[in-house]
Amino acid sequence: MQYRRLRAPRNHGQYLIDPPLSAADTRLAENQSNAQFDTDLAGTSLPEIAKKARHDLLHAARRYTAAYRDVPTGATDQDTPVVMAGHQPSLFHPGVWFKSFVLDHLAKKLNATAVNLLIDNDVLRQAAIRVPTGSVLGPRVETVSYDKPQPGVPLEESRLLDPALFASFCDRVCETVRPFSGDPLIEQLWPLAQEAAQRTNRVHYCLAEARHCIEHAWGLDTLELPLSEVCQLTAFRRFMSHILANAQQFRAEHNDALGEYRRVNRVRSKTHPVPELGQQEDWIETPFWTWTSDNPTRRPLFVRSLGDRSTLSDLRGITLHDVPLNTALSDEAAVAFFAEKEQQGIKIRPRALMTTMFARLFLSDLFIHGIGGAKYDQLTDELIRRFFGRSAPNYMVVTASAHLPITRDIGSPDELRELRQLAREFRYHPERHLESTTTTKPLIEAKQKWIQDNIASPRQRHDAISRLNNTLAGLLLKKQTQTAERTEQVIASLARERILGSREYSFCLFSQATLQPLLLDI
């Protein structure tokens, strides 16, 4: 494992694609070649499981997408390569959206099928976006909500709680952002979201459907599918059963690889990129979440094994007895068990590392990450090598930066550092900025003598040099005033830039004229 520096581009219109698009066909071919390995799950080879997984994936994605927009023909051809990306169904920033455009471009270039996963097992702190408002000289950020918050509730369980708030969201966003964006994309997006809300009250699916329809209108032909539906696939339940049946080994490999990741990347945090998997007495923490439909609060899933039967629990209120997890037997019983529990409203979902591990090993020939996912999947790569005994599939890293089209005076961090250094020199080395005159020359010479004095005590030297510095600095009052004024101007400009020049604002605040060329010009 090696340190990998990945940084989002700073300027508007810049993007990161690593490796470059020209290498995508080679990466995909390498992945397909390396996929023919002997590792199996309960007696079935991974390539065989992956073949069935992709067939079921494309069938489900085609059905899901066709419910709200046209679907390109041939999207269920199981012999077609699959390129994949994923993100939460939210109003994310344009850099995240850029992945969908690269995904579509690669699918057409490689004669592949593009599938975007809606990562709906995550939770959002608030159903809102941050919107800049005010003026160029006095900007501020306001939070505009599209629904009431549902803290701790996974996105797949979140329902529309306040239809009136949802209906007025577009008008409130437009009013707030008007000083900076006169034609925001929200005006095209929100009627589609409200139309989706007539079919489903799953608020975040409405956002995703609306965004996906705009992509289709702009020429994209990708399919989409929620991760919660991927978790219904037989292949996923076989994958999950294998991890759970080998929980002790997986925990050891996970924590050891995590320690190496933190060492290589010089990470001190105990929660980054993920926490260690713990153990409480004989309960082993697994890389999955669990909750119920009646109580949709996401909690870690633990396993305890006795012979060929195991117990699963969140150590709170959910306990599943006699789970048929046995590495020496077929996993058909486990698959049927988890399907039955899903019907009863008991949900088991993968954490982030497991999501991309399954997607990369079983669902896709090439996966597209953003910067965050690419960083933590260094850990996933190591886990695949350790636990499955094979090299990890290649992936690509894609992001872009877009700024709202606001004319502004952008301060320079470099200039601020120079100004602060200059102010320091005025205080401690004023002679560097003074001409030699009959007034300054004796003072400067006296300071040099005190600097070279080896007889006086340190305290005497310090006090004498400080008095001379103060006297000399008094001759630089005009320069000091000008420097202080410029410093305040640059500080204020940088503070405004943190608001006006952020790349984190939702794509729906931008105009189509601003975003469409950026996102389509690969």
N, C-alpha and C positions, 0 to 999 in steps of 0.2 A: 504494500500500500504506500502510495506516494502523495505528498501534498500537491493539491491542484488548485491553482489560483483562478477563480472565476469571478468576474466583476461585471455588473450591468453597465452598458455604455452610458456616458454622462449626457451626451448632446441629443437634441431632437433629431429623429430620423436615423440614428445609428442603431445597428443591431448586431447581435452576437449569434453566429451559427457555427458550432464546433462539434465535429469537423465540418468543413465547408460542404455545401450541397453537392459538389462534384464528387465527393467521396461516399455519398449515401448508398449508391448501388453496390460499391465494394463492401461497405459495412453490412448491408443486408445479406449479400452473398456469403460473407464470413459467418454470419449468424445462422443461416440456413445450413451451411456445411457443418458447423460445430454442434448443431442440434441433433445429429445422428449419433447418440451416445447410448450406453448400455444401462444407465441408471433406471431403476423402476420403482414404482409405488405399488406395494402389495402384489407383485408379480406381473404388473403391466408396465411396459416401457413408457418413458416420458414422451417420446415422439408419438406413440399411439394415443396417449391421453391428450396431447396437444392437438392432434388432428381432429379428434372429436370435439375438443374445447372450442376450436376455431369455427367449426361447422355450427355448433350451437350458439356461439357468440354472434356470428353474422346473421343467423336466423332471428335471434332476439333483437339485435340492433336494427335490423331492417323493419321488423314489426313495430318496435318502439318509435322509430323515426317516422314511419309511414302514418302514424296516428295524427300527425299535425303538419306534415309537408310531403311533397313528392320525394320519392326515393329513386336514385339511379338504378337502371336495370343491371343485372349481373352482380349485384352486391352480395349475393349469397354463394358465389362460386368458391367452394372450399379449397380449390387449387390456387387461388389468387393469393399472393403475399398480403399480409396485414401490417400496416403501419399504424401506430397508436400514440395517443397523448392523453392527458387527463388533467382535470382541475375541478375544484369545487364549483357547483352551479351558482355562481354569484356574479355581481357586477364588478368584475376585476379590471385591472388597469390594461392599457393597450399592449404592454409587453407580454402579458399572459395570452391575450387574444392572438398575438402574432403567431403563437404555436399552431393554432388552427389553420392559419393560412399556409404555413410551411407544411403542415400535415397534408393538406389538400394538394399542394404543389408536388410533394414527393409521391403521393399516391398516383397522380397522373403521369409523373415522370417514370415511375417504376412499374407501372401497370399493376398497381396494388389497390387494396381496399383500405380506406381511411376510417378509423373508429376513434371517437373521442369519448373517454370515460368520464361520467359525472361522479366525482368523488363525494358521495352523499352520506358517508359515515362520519364525516367531520362535523364539528359544531362551530357556530359563529356566535360571537359575543353580542352582536346586535344586528338587527335587520335594517341596516342604514348604510349610507355612503357619506364620505366627507366631501364637501363642496366649497370651493373658494368663492369668496364674495368680497364686497367692499370696493376698494379702488387700488390702482397700481401703487400709490404712495401709502395707502393704509389698508392692506389686504388682511383678511381674517378667514378662518375656516369654520363652517357650520356643519353640523351633522343633520342630515335629512333622512328620515325613516320612511320605509315602505311598508312596515308592519310592526307590531309590538314585538319586543325581544322575547326569545325563548331560550334562555341560558341553559347550557348543558344538554340540550335536545339535539340529537343528530339531524342533519338536514333531511334525511329521508322520512323522518317522523314529524317535521315541522309542517304545520298547517296554517292557512291564512286566518289570522285572528281578528284583523281590523280591516274589512273591505273598504271602508270609507278612507282610511289612511292610504291604502293601496291605490285607490282610484285617484286620489289627489296628488300622488307622488310626482308625476310628471310636471304638473303646474308649479309645485313648490320647488322642484329642482330648477326649472327654467327661470323662475323668478330670482332664485338665489344666485345662479351662475351668470345671469344676464350681463353684468358688467364685463365679463370676460369671454363669453361665448354666446353669440346671438342665434345660432342655429344648431343646438345640441342634438345629438343622435337620439336622445331620450324621446324626442317627439315622434320618431319613427318606431322606436322600440316599444314604447309603453302601450300603444293600442294593441300590439301583438301579445304583450304580456296579459293585458286585460281579457283578450280573446281566449288565451290559454286558461285563464282563471275561471272561465265559464265551463271548462271541461274538467278541471281538477283544482282542488283547494291546496295542493302541495305548492306552496308559494315559490320555493326555489326552483322547482321544475318549470314553473311559468317563466321565470327569468331566463332559464336556459333555452327553452323552446323559442322565445322571442328572439334571442341572440342568434340561435341556429337558423331561424327563418331569414334574418338579415344576411347571414353568411350565404345562404342558398341564393338569395336575390343578387348577391355580388359574384355569383359564379362558382361557389364551393359546393362539392358533392360528398361531404363527409357524412358518416353515420354517427349517432350518439346512443349511449346506453348508460343508465345509472349503475354504479358499482353494486348497489343492493340487488339488482337483477343478475349481475355476474355471479353473485354469491349463491344464486339458485342453480347454477350449472353443476352438473355431476362432477366435472373435472375439478371445480373449486372445492367441493366437499371432499373429494379424494385427497387433494393437496392439504386441506385443513386437517383431515384425519391423520395424515402422515406426520404433520408437525406435532399434533397433540399426542400421538402415540409415542413420539420420540422427544417429549418435552424436556426431559432432563438433559439429553445430549444437546438439543437445540439451545437451551438456556446457557449451557457452558460455552458453546461455540459463539453465541450471540454476545455474551459479556466479554469474552476474550477478544473478539474482533472489535468490539466497541472500544475496549481499552487501547487497542492498537490505533484505531482511528483517532482517538483523542490525543495520543502521543504524537502521531505524525502531523496532525493539524494543530497541535499545541492548544487544545481545548481543555479548559479547566472546569467548565460547567458540568454538573452532574446530570443535567437534563438535555444536553445537546450532543449529537443531533437527536438522540432518544435516551430515555432513562435505561438503566440496567433492568433486566428481568429479575425479579426478586423471588424469594421463597419464604413461606411462613409455615414453620414446622414441616409437614410433608406435602404441603400445597405448593405447587410450582407455578409461577406466573408464566403465562403464554403470550405470544404476540398478537392477541385478538381482543376485541371488545365484546361485551354482551349487554343486552337490555331486553325489556319486554315491551310489547305494544301498549300495555296498561301503564307501565312505568318506564318511559323512554329516557332514562338517565344512563349515560354511557359509563361503564365500569370495566376494569381489567378482568380477564377470564383466567381462572386458576384450574389446574388439573391435579388429581391425586389418583394414583394407579395401584390396584391390588390384583395381581394375576392378569387375566385377560379382560377384566372389567375395570372401568375407571369412573370417577365422579368429576363432574365439572361444576364450578361455582364461581360467583363473584364475591363470595365471602360476606355477602350482605343478605340478599333475599332469594337469589336464584340458585337452585341446586338441581343438577341433572344426575340421577343415579344410573348405574349399570350401562354406561356408555360403552359400546362395543369397539374399543380401540385395542388392536392387537397387530403388531408389525408382522407376525408370522402368518396371518390369515388374510383372506380377501377383505377388501374394505367395503364391500357391497352393503353389509349390515350397518356400518357406520354412516354411509351415504343415506340409507333409508331412515336411520335414526334422526339425522339432522334435518332431513326433509320434513319428517313428522313434527319435530319441535318448531320448525319455521311456521308450519301451518297452525300451531298452537300459539303463535305470537312471540316465541323466544328467538331473539336475533343474535347471531354471532357474526361479527364482521372483522375484517383484517385491519391491523394497524398499518401505518404508512409503508414500512419496509416490506410487509407481506403483500400489500397491494401491488407494488411495482415488481416484486419478485415473481408473483403469479403472472402478472401481465407480460413480463419479459420472457419468462420460461415457457408459458403455455399459450398465450393469446396472440402474440405479435412476433413479426420478423424484425421489426425495428421500432424502438420506443423513443419518443421525443420528450425530453425533460426541460423544465425551466432550471434556473440556477440553483434554487433551493433543493429541488429533487435530485439534481445531479450531484450536489454535495453529499447528501445523505446516502445516495446509492453507491458511493464508494464503499460504504459499510455493507450494503446489499451484495455488491460484487464479492466481497470477502466471505460473506455468509454462504453464497452459492458455491464458492470454491470449497469451503470447509464442509458444509452439510450435504451438498449433493455431489461433491467430488468431480466437478466439471468447471470449465471456464465460464464466466458470466457473459451473456450476450452483450454486444456493443449497443450503445445508445447515443443519441445526439442531444446537444444542449442548445436551446433556442430562447432568445428573448430580444426585446427591442425597447427603445425609450421614445416616448412622445410627450411633448410639453404643450400645454394650451397656448394658442397663438397670441401671446400677450407681449406687446412692445414694452421693454423695461430696461432699466439700468442695472446691469448685473455686476455686483462687486466681485472682486477676485480674492480668494483665500490667500494667494501668494502675496498680493498687495497688502493685505491685513498683517501678515507675518512680517513683511518688510517695514511697515509703519510701526509696529510694536517694537521691532528691533531698533529702529531709529529713535523712538522715544527712550528706550533703555540707554542708548549711546548718549543722548542728550544729558542723561542723569549721571552716568558713570564715566563717560569718555567725551565730554563736551569739547575738548581741545581738537578732536577730529573734524569738527564742523566750524571751527573758527579760523579766521585768517590771523597771521602773526602781525600784531600791531604793538605800539608802545604800551597799550593797556593789557593786552593778552599775553605778550611774550614773558614778562616776569612771573605771571601767575602760572603759566605752563611750565616754566623752568623750575619754579618752586615745587610744583607737583612731582616732577621727575626726580628732584632731589629727595623728597620724602619717600618716593617709591623705592629708591636705591639705598635709603638710610638703613644701616644695620645696627645702629647704636640705640636708637629710641625704642621704647616698648611697642608691641603691636597695637596697643590701645592708642598710644600717642600718634602713631603713623596713621591709623584709621581715622581718628578725629581730624587730623590736619588735612588729609587727602579729601575727606568729606567736605570740610569747609571750603577748600579750593574748588572742588567740583561744583558746589552750590554757587560760588561766586562766578565761575565760568559759565554755568548753565543760565545764570541771570542775564548773560549777554545774548542768549539764544531765545528770548521770550517770544519773538515774532515767529520763528521757525517752530517752536514748541506749540504755539497756539494753532498755527496752520496744520501741523501734524495731528494734533488732537482733534481738530475739526474734521479733517479728512478721515481719521480713524473712525469717528462716530458715523460719518456718512457711509463708509464701507460696511461697518457693522450693521447699520440699518438696512443697507442694500442686501446684504447676505441674509438677514432675517426675512426680508420680503421675498427673496429668492427661494428660501425654504418653503414658502407657501406657493408662490406663483410658478416656480420652476420644478415642482415635484413631478416625478414620473408615476406616482402612485394613484392618481385620480382615475376614477372609473371611465371606461371607454365611452359610456353614454353621455359624458359631458362634452365630448369633442364633436365637431361637425363632421359630416361625411366627407366634405371637401378636404379636411385635414387628415383624416384617418385612412380613407380608402386608398389613396396613392401610396402611403407608407406601407400598409399591410399587404397590398397586392404587388408592389414592386419588389419582388424577391431578389 
